[in-house]
């Protein structure tokens, strides 16, 4: 497949000029960019000490070669002809017939370890530890007001406009401007539905340090920006915020902010992550990227999905 792509991308270029091959100081160097009469090479992989050959697109007959910013020498550009392509294809066919990928001698051991880890992740012991740690972090952030901010955990599940099988996930990050995160938290609090959740991919500065995450959550959810937890108790917004990398993976979130509206959500074990495909089924979902108000995004998703619950949810704010 790689050879066919090379053929498709290189043949049209010959009509435009002298595009072809140049020699390189080592096969580990590949062209990074061509600027006028110069070509800049960068290192990829491990160098083997043997001269290499690289394809470039240029209208010149010679090029000055720079290796990682340093001038190496001036070389000639050799055009690649159709016979060259045929030779390359023949060589590729020969190699494909002789090359074999050795079996990983640790494959059985790795599969056994993976199975053990998967079983432990789904075990009551591990999930209990996760829940206990979650409760500890919540209590440390919110103190004695924990019951007021998380009534689901104390007085039973709150009622909302979203159905039992619907979710709204608001994906955020500590790399976002704090005011933007606070705006989303305010919107989640105003909508007041327990099935709307703000989601972080991981802990701030890694799992080894919990304090940065606690400070970020507190800054994001406190009602008054000027309030300092160190000086006294701060009122917090009633917005759910979780750390769940599996949700990021499930919905392929590659940038934030992002909002996902999921329908037909059915979890086998409510204590496990809804991002775990082995635990939770999802019928369909809608994803919107970009820094816009949560209300505006939900209006757009509502028009596309036709979900009456979103319409009722937004109407309740009015």
The 8 nearest C-alpha neighbors of each residue, nearest first, counted from 0:
[[1, 3, 2, 4, 5, 6, 91, 88],
 [2, 0, 4, 3, 5, 6, 91, 7],
 [1, 3, 5, 0, 4, 6, 88, 87],
 [2, 4, 6, 0, 5, 1, 7, 88],
 [5, 3, 7, 1, 6, 2, 8, 0],
 [6, 4, 2, 8, 3, 7, 9, 1],
 [5, 7, 3, 4, 9, 8, 10, 2],
 [6, 8, 4, 5, 9, 10, 3, 11],
 [9, 7, 5, 6, 10, 4, 11, 12],
 [8, 10, 12, 6, 11, 7, 5, 13],
 [9, 11, 12, 13, 6, 8, 7, 14],
 [12, 10, 13, 9, 14, 8, 7, 15],
 [11, 13, 9, 10, 15, 14, 18, 16],
 [14, 12, 15, 16, 11, 18, 10, 17],
 [13, 15, 12, 16, 11, 10, 17, 18],
 [14, 16, 13, 12, 58, 17, 11, 18],
 [17, 15, 58, 13, 18, 14, 57, 12],
 [16, 18, 58, 57, 59, 78, 19, 13],
 [19, 17, 56, 57, 13, 16, 55, 78],
 [18, 20, 78, 79, 77, 54, 55, 76],
 [19, 21, 54, 77, 53, 76, 55, 78],
 [22, 20, 76, 53, 52, 75, 77, 23],
 [21, 23, 52, 51, 53, 20, 24, 74],
 [22, 24, 51, 25, 52, 50, 21, 28],
 [25, 23, 50, 51, 22, 26, 49, 28],
 [26, 24, 50, 51, 49, 27, 23, 28],
 [25, 27, 51, 28, 50, 49, 52, 46],
 [26, 28, 46, 25, 43, 42, 44, 45],
 [29, 27, 42, 41, 26, 40, 25, 43],
 [28, 30, 40, 41, 53, 31, 42, 27],
 [31, 29, 40, 32, 39, 41, 38, 28],
 [30, 32, 40, 39, 41, 29, 33, 38],
 [33, 31, 39, 30, 38, 34, 40, 37],
 [34, 32, 38, 37, 39, 35, 31, 57],
 [35, 33, 37, 36, 38, 32, 39, 57],
 [34, 36, 37, 33, 38, 57, 59, 62],
 [35, 37, 62, 34, 63, 38, 59, 61],
 [38, 36, 63, 34, 62, 35, 33, 64],
 [37, 39, 33, 64, 32, 63, 65, 34],
 [40, 38, 65, 32, 31, 30, 66, 64],
 [41, 39, 30, 66, 31, 29, 28, 67],
 [42, 40, 28, 67, 29, 31, 30, 66],
 [41, 43, 28, 27, 29, 44, 40, 67],
 [44, 42, 27, 28, 41, 45, 29, 46],
 [43, 45, 27, 46, 42, 28, 26, 47],
 [44, 46, 27, 47, 43, 42, 26, 28],
 [47, 45, 27, 48, 25, 44, 26, 49],
 [46, 48, 49, 45, 25, 26, 27, 50],
 [47, 49, 46, 25, 50, 26, 24, 27],
 [48, 50, 25, 47, 26, 51, 24, 46],
 [51, 49, 25, 24, 26, 23, 48, 22],
 [50, 52, 26, 25, 23, 22, 24, 49],
 [53, 51, 22, 23, 21, 20, 26, 54],
 [52, 54, 20, 21, 29, 22, 55, 51],
 [53, 55, 20, 19, 21, 52, 56, 18],
 [56, 54, 19, 18, 20, 57, 53, 30],
 [55, 57, 18, 19, 54, 12, 58, 17],
 [58, 56, 18, 59, 17, 55, 16, 33],
 [57, 59, 16, 17, 18, 60, 56, 15],
 [60, 58, 61, 57, 17, 62, 36, 76],
 [59, 61, 76, 75, 17, 58, 62, 77],
 [62, 60, 75, 76, 74, 59, 73, 63],
 [61, 63, 36, 37, 74, 73, 64, 38],
 [62, 64, 73, 37, 72, 36, 38, 74],
 [63, 65, 38, 71, 72, 73, 37, 70],
 [64, 66, 70, 39, 69, 71, 68, 40],
 [67, 65, 40, 69, 68, 39, 71, 70],
 [66, 68, 41, 69, 40, 65, 39, 42],
 [67, 69, 66, 65, 70, 39, 40, 41],
 [70, 68, 65, 66, 67, 71, 64, 39],
 [71, 69, 65, 64, 72, 66, 68, 63],
 [70, 72, 65, 64, 66, 69, 73, 63],
 [73, 71, 64, 63, 70, 74, 65, 62],
 [74, 72, 63, 62, 64, 61, 75, 71],
 [75, 73, 61, 62, 63, 72, 21, 76],
 [74, 76, 61, 60, 77, 21, 62, 73],
 [75, 77, 21, 60, 61, 20, 19, 78],
 [78, 76, 20, 19, 75, 21, 79, 17],
 [79, 77, 19, 18, 17, 20, 80, 76],
 [78, 80, 19, 83, 77, 20, 81, 84],
 [79, 81, 83, 82, 78, 84, 10, 19],
 [80, 82, 84, 83, 85, 79, 10, 86],
 [83, 81, 85, 84, 80, 86, 79, 87],
 [84, 82, 86, 80, 81, 85, 79, 87],
 [83, 85, 87, 81, 82, 86, 88, 80],
 [84, 86, 82, 88, 83, 87, 89, 81],
 [85, 87, 89, 83, 84, 88, 90, 82],
 [88, 86, 84, 90, 85, 89, 91, 83],
 [87, 89, 91, 85, 90, 86, 84, 92],
 [90, 88, 86, 92, 91, 87, 85, 93],
 [89, 91, 87, 93, 92, 88, 86, 94],
 [90, 92, 88, 94, 89, 93, 95, 87],
 [93, 91, 95, 89, 90, 94, 88, 96],
 [94, 92, 90, 96, 91, 95, 89, 97],
 [93, 95, 91, 97, 96, 92, 98, 90],
 [96, 94, 92, 93, 98, 97, 91, 99],
 [95, 97, 93, 94, 98, 92, 99, 91],
 [96, 98, 94, 95, 93, 99, 92, 91],
 [99, 97, 95, 94, 96, 100, 93, 101],
 [100, 98, 101, 97, 95, 96, 102, 94],
 [99, 101, 102, 98, 103, 97, 95, 96],
 [102, 100, 99, 103, 104, 98, 106, 105],
 [103, 101, 104, 100, 106, 105, 99, 107],
 [102, 104, 106, 105, 101, 107, 100, 109],
 [105, 103, 106, 102, 107, 108, 101, 109],
 [104, 106, 108, 103, 107, 109, 102, 110],
 [107, 105, 109, 103, 108, 104, 110, 102],
 [108, 106, 110, 109, 105, 111, 104, 103],
 [107, 109, 111, 105, 106, 110, 112, 104],
 [108, 110, 106, 112, 111, 107, 105, 113],
 [111, 109, 113, 107, 112, 108, 114, 106],
 [110, 112, 108, 114, 109, 113, 107, 115],
 [111, 113, 115, 109, 114, 110, 116, 108],
 [114, 112, 110, 116, 115, 111, 109, 117],
 [115, 113, 117, 111, 112, 116, 110, 118],
 [114, 116, 112, 118, 113, 117, 119, 111],
 [117, 115, 119, 113, 118, 114, 120, 112],
 [118, 116, 120, 114, 119, 115, 113, 121],
 [119, 117, 115, 121, 116, 120, 122, 114],
 [118, 120, 122, 116, 121, 117, 115, 125],
 [121, 119, 117, 118, 122, 125, 116, 126],
 [120, 122, 118, 119, 117, 123, 126, 125],
 [123, 121, 119, 124, 125, 120, 118, 126],
 [122, 124, 126, 125, 127, 121, 119, 120],
 [125, 123, 127, 122, 126, 128, 119, 121],
 [126, 124, 128, 127, 122, 123, 120, 129],
 [127, 125, 129, 123, 128, 124, 130, 122],
 [126, 128, 130, 124, 125, 129, 123, 131],
 [127, 129, 131, 125, 126, 130, 132, 124],
 [130, 128, 126, 132, 127, 131, 133, 125],
 [129, 131, 133, 127, 128, 132, 134, 126],
 [132, 130, 128, 134, 133, 129, 127, 135],
 [133, 131, 135, 129, 134, 130, 128, 136],
 [134, 132, 130, 136, 131, 135, 129, 137],
 [133, 135, 137, 131, 132, 136, 138, 130],
 [134, 136, 132, 138, 133, 137, 139, 131],
 [137, 135, 139, 133, 138, 134, 140, 132],
 [138, 136, 134, 140, 139, 135, 141, 133],
 [137, 139, 142, 135, 141, 136, 140, 145],
 [138, 140, 136, 137, 142, 141, 135, 213],
 [141, 139, 137, 138, 142, 213, 136, 217],
 [142, 140, 138, 145, 144, 139, 137, 143],
 [141, 143, 138, 144, 139, 145, 140, 137],
 [142, 144, 145, 141, 138, 146, 147, 139],
 [145, 143, 147, 142, 146, 141, 148, 138],
 [144, 146, 141, 148, 143, 147, 142, 149],
 [147, 145, 149, 150, 148, 144, 153, 152],
 [146, 148, 144, 145, 149, 150, 237, 143],
 [149, 147, 237, 145, 146, 150, 144, 235],
 [148, 150, 146, 151, 147, 152, 145, 237],
 [149, 151, 153, 152, 146, 154, 147, 148],
 [152, 150, 156, 155, 149, 153, 154, 157],
 [151, 153, 150, 149, 155, 154, 146, 156],
 [154, 152, 150, 151, 155, 146, 149, 156],
 [153, 155, 150, 151, 152, 156, 157, 146],
 [156, 154, 151, 153, 152, 157, 150, 158],
 [155, 157, 151, 158, 154, 150, 152, 193],
 [158, 156, 151, 193, 155, 159, 150, 192],
 [157, 159, 156, 192, 193, 160, 161, 191],
 [160, 158, 192, 161, 193, 157, 191, 194],
 [159, 161, 312, 308, 162, 311, 192, 158],
 [162, 160, 308, 159, 165, 163, 194, 309],
 [163, 161, 165, 164, 160, 308, 159, 166],
 [162, 164, 165, 161, 264, 194, 166, 263],
 [163, 165, 264, 263, 162, 262, 265, 166],
 [166, 164, 262, 162, 261, 163, 161, 264],
 [167, 165, 261, 194, 260, 195, 168, 262],
 [166, 168, 195, 260, 259, 196, 194, 261],
 [167, 169, 196, 259, 258, 197, 195, 170],
 [168, 170, 197, 258, 198, 257, 196, 171],
 [171, 169, 198, 257, 256, 197, 258, 199],
 [172, 170, 256, 199, 255, 198, 169, 197],
 [173, 171, 174, 175, 199, 255, 170, 200],
 [172, 174, 175, 203, 215, 171, 177, 176],
 [173, 175, 172, 176, 177, 171, 255, 203],
 [176, 174, 173, 172, 177, 179, 180, 171],
 [177, 175, 179, 178, 174, 180, 173, 181],
 [176, 178, 180, 179, 175, 181, 219, 173],
 [177, 179, 181, 180, 176, 182, 219, 175],
 [178, 180, 182, 176, 177, 181, 183, 175],
 [181, 179, 177, 183, 182, 178, 219, 184],
 [182, 180, 184, 178, 219, 179, 183, 185],
 [183, 181, 179, 185, 180, 184, 178, 186],
 [182, 184, 186, 180, 185, 181, 187, 293],
 [183, 185, 181, 187, 182, 186, 238, 188],
 [186, 184, 188, 182, 183, 187, 181, 189],
 [185, 187, 189, 183, 188, 184, 190, 182],
 [188, 186, 184, 190, 185, 189, 238, 183],
 [187, 189, 238, 185, 191, 237, 186, 190],
 [190, 188, 186, 191, 187, 185, 316, 192],
 [191, 189, 187, 188, 192, 186, 316, 312],
 [192, 190, 188, 189, 187, 193, 159, 237],
 [191, 193, 159, 194, 190, 195, 160, 158],
 [194, 192, 195, 157, 159, 191, 158, 196],
 [193, 195, 166, 192, 196, 167, 161, 165],
 [196, 194, 167, 193, 192, 168, 166, 187],
 [197, 195, 168, 239, 240, 169, 194, 198],
 [196, 198, 240, 169, 168, 170, 239, 241],
 [199, 197, 170, 241, 242, 240, 169, 171],
 [198, 200, 242, 171, 201, 172, 170, 243],
 [201, 199, 244, 243, 242, 247, 198, 172],
 [202, 200, 242, 199, 244, 203, 243, 205],
 [201, 203, 205, 206, 212, 204, 242, 209],
 [202, 204, 212, 205, 211, 201, 173, 206],
 [205, 203, 202, 208, 211, 206, 207, 212],
 [206, 204, 202, 203, 207, 208, 201, 209],
 [205, 207, 208, 202, 209, 204, 203, 201],
 [206, 208, 205, 209, 204, 202, 210, 203],
 [209, 207, 206, 210, 205, 204, 211, 203],
 [208, 210, 212, 211, 213, 206, 207, 202],
 [209, 211, 213, 212, 208, 214, 203, 215],
 [212, 210, 214, 213, 209, 203, 215, 208],
 [213, 211, 203, 215, 210, 214, 209, 202],
 [214, 212, 210, 216, 215, 211, 217, 140],
 [213, 215, 217, 211, 212, 216, 218, 210],
 [214, 216, 212, 218, 217, 213, 219, 211],
 [217, 215, 219, 213, 218, 214, 220, 212],
 [216, 218, 214, 220, 215, 219, 221, 213],
 [219, 217, 215, 216, 220, 221, 214, 224],
 [218, 220, 181, 216, 217, 215, 221, 180],
 [221, 219, 236, 217, 235, 218, 216, 222],
 [222, 220, 235, 223, 218, 217, 234, 236],
 [223, 221, 235, 236, 234, 220, 224, 233],
 [222, 224, 225, 226, 221, 234, 233, 235],
 [225, 223, 226, 222, 221, 218, 227, 219],
 [224, 226, 223, 227, 222, 221, 218, 233],
 [225, 227, 223, 224, 233, 228, 221, 230],
 [226, 228, 229, 230, 225, 231, 233, 232],
 [229, 227, 231, 230, 232, 233, 226, 217],
 [230, 228, 227, 231, 232, 226, 233, 214],
 [231, 229, 228, 227, 232, 226, 233, 225],
 [232, 230, 228, 229, 233, 227, 226, 234],
 [231, 233, 228, 234, 230, 227, 229, 226],
 [234, 232, 228, 226, 235, 221, 231, 227],
 [233, 235, 222, 221, 232, 236, 223, 226],
 [236, 234, 221, 222, 220, 233, 237, 148],
 [235, 237, 220, 238, 222, 221, 188, 185],
 [238, 236, 148, 188, 235, 239, 149, 191],
 [239, 237, 188, 236, 187, 184, 240, 196],
 [238, 240, 196, 197, 237, 241, 195, 193],
 [241, 239, 197, 198, 196, 238, 242, 199],
 [242, 240, 198, 243, 199, 197, 239, 196],
 [241, 243, 199, 201, 198, 200, 244, 202],
 [242, 244, 245, 200, 246, 241, 199, 198],
 [245, 243, 200, 247, 246, 201, 248, 242],
 [246, 244, 274, 248, 247, 243, 249, 275],
 [245, 247, 274, 249, 248, 244, 243, 250],
 [248, 246, 252, 244, 245, 250, 249, 251],
 [247, 249, 251, 245, 246, 250, 244, 252],
 [248, 250, 246, 274, 251, 247, 245, 276],
 [249, 251, 252, 248, 247, 246, 259, 274],
 [252, 250, 248, 249, 247, 253, 246, 254],
 [251, 253, 247, 250, 254, 248, 257, 255],
 [254, 252, 251, 255, 247, 248, 257, 250],
 [255, 253, 252, 256, 257, 288, 170, 171],
 [256, 254, 257, 171, 170, 172, 288, 253],
 [255, 257, 171, 170, 289, 288, 290, 254],
 [256, 258, 288, 255, 170, 287, 169, 289],
 [257, 259, 169, 287, 168, 286, 170, 288],
 [260, 258, 286, 168, 285, 167, 261, 287],
 [259, 261, 167, 285, 284, 166, 168, 286],
 [262, 260, 284, 166, 165, 283, 259, 167],
 [263, 261, 165, 264, 283, 282, 164, 284],
 [262, 264, 282, 164, 281, 265, 165, 283],
 [265, 263, 281, 164, 262, 280, 165, 266],
 [264, 266, 280, 279, 263, 164, 281, 267],
 [267, 265, 279, 268, 278, 269, 280, 264],
 [268, 266, 278, 279, 269, 265, 280, 271],
 [267, 269, 270, 266, 271, 278, 279, 272],
 [270, 268, 271, 266, 267, 272, 273, 278],
 [269, 271, 268, 272, 126, 130, 127, 266],
 [272, 270, 269, 268, 273, 278, 126, 275],
 [271, 273, 274, 275, 270, 245, 243, 278],
 [274, 272, 275, 279, 271, 266, 246, 278],
 [273, 275, 246, 245, 272, 249, 276, 279],
 [274, 276, 278, 273, 277, 272, 279, 245],
 [277, 275, 279, 278, 274, 280, 249, 273],
 [278, 276, 275, 279, 280, 267, 274, 266],
 [277, 279, 267, 275, 276, 266, 268, 273],
 [278, 280, 266, 276, 265, 273, 277, 267],
 [279, 281, 265, 264, 266, 276, 282, 278],
 [282, 280, 264, 263, 283, 262, 265, 279],
 [281, 283, 263, 262, 264, 280, 284, 261],
 [284, 282, 262, 281, 261, 263, 285, 264],
 [283, 285, 261, 260, 262, 259, 286, 282],
 [284, 286, 260, 259, 261, 287, 300, 283],
 [287, 285, 259, 258, 260, 284, 288, 257],
 [286, 288, 258, 257, 259, 289, 285, 296],
 [289, 287, 257, 256, 258, 286, 255, 290],
 [290, 288, 256, 291, 257, 287, 255, 258],
 [289, 291, 256, 292, 288, 179, 257, 255],
 [292, 290, 289, 293, 296, 295, 294, 288],
 [291, 293, 295, 294, 296, 290, 183, 182],
 [292, 294, 296, 295, 297, 186, 291, 183],
 [293, 295, 297, 292, 296, 298, 313, 186],
 [294, 296, 298, 292, 293, 297, 299, 291],
 [297, 295, 293, 299, 298, 294, 300, 292],
 [298, 296, 300, 294, 299, 295, 301, 293],
 [297, 299, 301, 295, 296, 300, 294, 302],
 [300, 298, 296, 302, 297, 301, 295, 303],
 [301, 299, 297, 303, 302, 298, 304, 296],
 [300, 302, 298, 304, 305, 299, 306, 303],
 [303, 301, 299, 305, 300, 304, 298, 306],
 [302, 304, 300, 301, 305, 299, 306, 285],
 [305, 303, 301, 306, 302, 300, 285, 299],
 [304, 306, 301, 302, 303, 307, 300, 309],
 [307, 305, 304, 308, 301, 309, 310, 302],
 [308, 306, 310, 309, 311, 305, 301, 312],
 [307, 309, 311, 161, 306, 310, 160, 312],
 [310, 308, 312, 311, 307, 306, 301, 313],
 [309, 311, 307, 313, 308, 312, 314, 301],
 [312, 310, 314, 308, 309, 313, 315, 307],
 [311, 313, 309, 160, 315, 310, 314, 308],
 [312, 314, 310, 315, 316, 311, 309, 294],
 [315, 313, 311, 317, 316, 312, 310, 309],
 [314, 316, 312, 313, 317, 311, 190, 160],
 [317, 315, 314, 313, 190, 189, 312, 311],
 [316, 314, 315, 313, 312, 311, 190, 189]]
